[in-house]
Amino acid sequence: MLGLITLLQDALLQPKADTVAQGVSNAVAATPQIHLIDMLMKGGVLMIPLGILSLIAVFVFVERYITIAKAGKLEDNFMPMIRDQITSGNMQSARSLAKNTAGPIARMIDKGIQRIGKPIDNIEKSMENVGKLEIYGMEKNLVILSIIAGIAPMFGFLGTIAGMIQTFFNISITSDITLGTIAGGIYVKMITSATGLIIGIVAFIGYSFLNAQIDKVVNKMEGASAEFIDILQEPTR
């Protein structure tokens, strides 16, 4: 008897469990999804200047990174070879080595070699002037990343504000103040704010990173300059 009752309960409960599982499955399947590209397309006209700003930021970062990385490269034996040539009195070979070596450090040392025979203060001043020009060359166009880091979020907020104005204008005309209408309009228009913030953050990180790389090159230039002055004060062979 108990076995019969159990079978009847299983038969009655199983369809309900299947029904519940099927309902959950249908609910999951019916959950709307949106792809990233589709979401960005809904951002509006201001997504165009934001896209342009992002491309400019990427181009400037890559171009400056390659330039700064090349500027920081120097053969480990460069300064020892310069020392050997100068201490042996072979100034022409020292200058030829500096001229044939690429990079701001070599150009700065070349200027110092050209000024050999003049007071140390004059040599240091000449090398310092060349160093300033080289640093300026490395910092070229970095301001563009700084500007993008500042204006990209503003473009994003402008797009959101414009979208909010449009949403509430439509509500005032249609008198449709349902939660779905309001929320749908707001989330679409906030896409520009999110995009602008992301571009601004990435541009600021790139700007800070490149400045840090320039500081490393400057430290190498200062070390090479100090070593060169020490070489000049050593007795010749």
C-alpha positions in Angstrom: 0.0 0.0 0.0 2.8 2.4 1.0 4.6 1.6 -2.3 1.5 2.5 -4.3 1.1 5.8 -2.5 4.8 6.7 -3.2 4.4 5.9 -6.9 1.4 8.1 -7.1 3.2 11.0 -5.4 6.2 10.7 -7.8 3.8 10.7 -10.8 2.0 13.8 -9.6 5.2 15.8 -8.6 7.4 14.9 -11.6 5.4 16.9 -14.2 5.4 19.9 -11.9 9.2 19.7 -11.4 9.6 19.4 -15.2 7.3 22.4 -15.7 9.3 24.5 -13.3 12.6 23.5 -14.8 11.3 24.2 -18.3 10.0 27.6 -17.1 13.4 28.5 -15.7 15.1 27.4 -18.9 12.7 29.5 -21.0 13.3 32.5 -18.8 17.1 32.2 -19.1 16.8 31.7 -22.9 14.5 34.7 -23.1 17.0 37.0 -21.2 17.9 39.8 -23.7 21.6 40.1 -24.5 23.4 43.0 -26.2 26.8 42.8 -27.9 29.5 45.4 -27.3 29.4 46.7 -30.9 25.6 47.0 -30.8 25.9 48.9 -27.5 28.5 51.3 -28.8 26.4 51.9 -31.9 23.6 53.1 -29.6 25.8 55.8 -28.1 24.8 58.3 -30.7 26.7 60.8 -32.8 29.2 61.8 -30.1 30.6 58.3 -30.3 32.3 59.4 -33.6 34.6 62.1 -32.0 35.2 59.7 -29.1 36.3 57.0 -31.6 38.6 59.6 -33.3 40.1 60.6 -29.9 40.8 56.9 -29.1 42.6 56.4 -32.4 44.7 59.5 -31.9 45.6 58.4 -28.4 46.7 55.0 -29.6 48.8 56.4 -32.5 50.5 59.0 -30.3 51.3 56.5 -27.6 52.8 53.9 -30.0 54.8 56.5 -31.9 56.2 58.2 -28.7 56.9 54.8 -27.0 59.0 53.7 -30.0 60.9 57.0 -30.1 61.6 57.1 -26.4 62.6 53.4 -26.3 65.1 54.1 -29.1 66.4 57.1 -27.3 67.1 55.1 -24.2 69.2 52.5 -25.9 73.0 52.8 -25.6 75.7 50.2 -25.9 77.3 49.3 -22.6 80.8 49.9 -23.9 80.0 53.4 -25.3 81.3 55.4 -22.4 84.3 53.2 -21.7 85.3 53.5 -25.4 84.9 57.3 -25.2 87.1 57.3 -22.0 89.8 55.3 -23.8 89.9 57.6 -26.8 89.9 60.8 -24.8 92.5 59.7 -22.2 94.8 58.6 -25.0 94.4 62.0 -26.7 92.6 60.7 -29.8 89.8 63.3 -29.9 89.0 62.7 -33.6 88.2 59.0 -33.0 86.1 59.9 -29.9 84.0 62.3 -31.9 83.7 59.9 -34.8 82.4 57.3 -32.3 79.9 59.7 -30.8 78.7 60.9 -34.3 78.2 57.3 -35.5 76.2 56.3 -32.4 72.5 57.1 -32.5 70.6 58.5 -29.5 70.4 61.7 -27.4 73.2 60.6 -25.1 75.7 60.2 -28.0 74.7 63.6 -29.4 75.2 65.2 -26.1 78.6 63.6 -25.6 79.5 64.7 -29.2 78.8 68.3 -28.3 81.0 68.0 -25.2 83.9 66.6 -27.3 83.5 69.5 -29.7 84.0 71.9 -26.7 87.1 70.2 -25.3 89.8 72.8 -24.6 87.3 75.3 -23.2 86.5 75.8 -19.5 84.5 73.0 -17.9 81.6 75.3 -17.2 81.2 76.1 -20.9 81.4 72.4 -21.8 78.7 71.6 -19.2 76.5 74.4 -20.4 76.8 73.3 -24.0 75.9 69.7 -23.1 73.0 70.9 -21.0 71.6 72.8 -23.9 71.8 69.8 -26.1 70.2 67.7 -23.4 67.3 70.1 -23.1 66.6 69.9 -26.9 66.7 66.1 -26.8 64.3 66.1 -23.9 62.0 68.4 -25.8 62.1 66.1 -28.7 61.1 63.1 -26.6 58.2 65.1 -25.0 56.9 66.1 -28.4 53.2 65.4 -28.8 52.8 64.1 -25.3 50.6 67.0 -24.6 48.1 65.5 -27.0 47.6 62.5 -24.6 47.1 65.0 -21.8 44.5 66.9 -23.7 42.6 63.7 -24.7 42.7 62.5 -21.0 40.9 65.8 -20.1 38.4 66.2 -22.9 37.3 62.6 -23.6 35.2 62.4 -20.4 33.7 65.8 -21.2 32.6 64.5 -24.6 31.1 61.5 -22.9 29.2 63.6 -20.3 28.0 65.9 -23.1 26.6 62.9 -25.0 24.8 61.7 -21.8 23.3 65.1 -21.1 22.2 65.4 -24.7 20.6 62.0 -24.6 18.8 62.8 -21.3 17.4 66.0 -22.8 16.1 64.0 -25.8 14.6 61.3 -23.5 12.7 63.8 -21.4 11.6 65.7 -24.4 10.1 62.5 -25.8 8.4 61.8 -22.5 6.9 65.3 -22.5 5.4 64.7 -25.9 4.2 61.2 -25.5 3.4 61.3 -21.8 4.9 57.9 -21.5 6.6 57.8 -18.1 6.9 54.1 -17.7 10.0 52.8 -15.9 11.0 50.8 -19.0 11.0 53.9 -21.2 13.0 56.1 -18.8 15.5 53.4 -17.9 16.0 52.4 -21.5 16.8 55.9 -22.6 19.1 56.6 -19.7 21.2 53.4 -20.0 21.7 54.0 -23.8 22.8 57.6 -23.3 25.2 56.7 -20.4 27.2 54.6 -22.9 29.0 57.8 -24.1 29.9 58.7 -20.5 31.4 55.2 -19.9 33.3 55.3 -23.2 34.6 58.8 -22.5 35.8 57.9 -19.1 37.6 54.7 -20.4 39.4 56.7 -23.1 40.4 59.4 -20.6 41.7 56.9 -18.1 43.7 55.0 -20.8 45.1 58.2 -22.2 46.2 59.4 -18.7 47.9 56.1 -18.0 49.7 56.2 -21.3 50.8 59.8 -20.6 52.1 59.0 -17.2 53.9 55.9 -18.4 55.7 57.7 -21.2 56.7 60.5 -18.8 58.2 57.8 -16.5 60.2 56.4 -19.5 61.5 59.9 -20.4 62.6 60.3 -16.8 64.7 57.1 -17.1 66.3 58.4 -20.3 67.0 61.7 -18.6 68.7 59.9 -15.7 70.9 58.1 -18.2 71.8 61.4 -19.9 72.7 63.0 -16.6 74.9 60.0 -15.6 76.7 60.1 -19.0 77.3 63.8 -18.7 78.7 63.5 -15.2 81.0 60.6 -16.4 82.2 62.6 -19.4 83.1 65.6 -17.2 85.1 63.2 -14.9 86.9 61.8 -18.0 88.0 65.4 -19.0 89.5 65.9 -15.5 91.5 62.7 -15.7 95.2 63.0 -16.8 95.9 62.0 -20.4 98.1 59.0 -21.1 
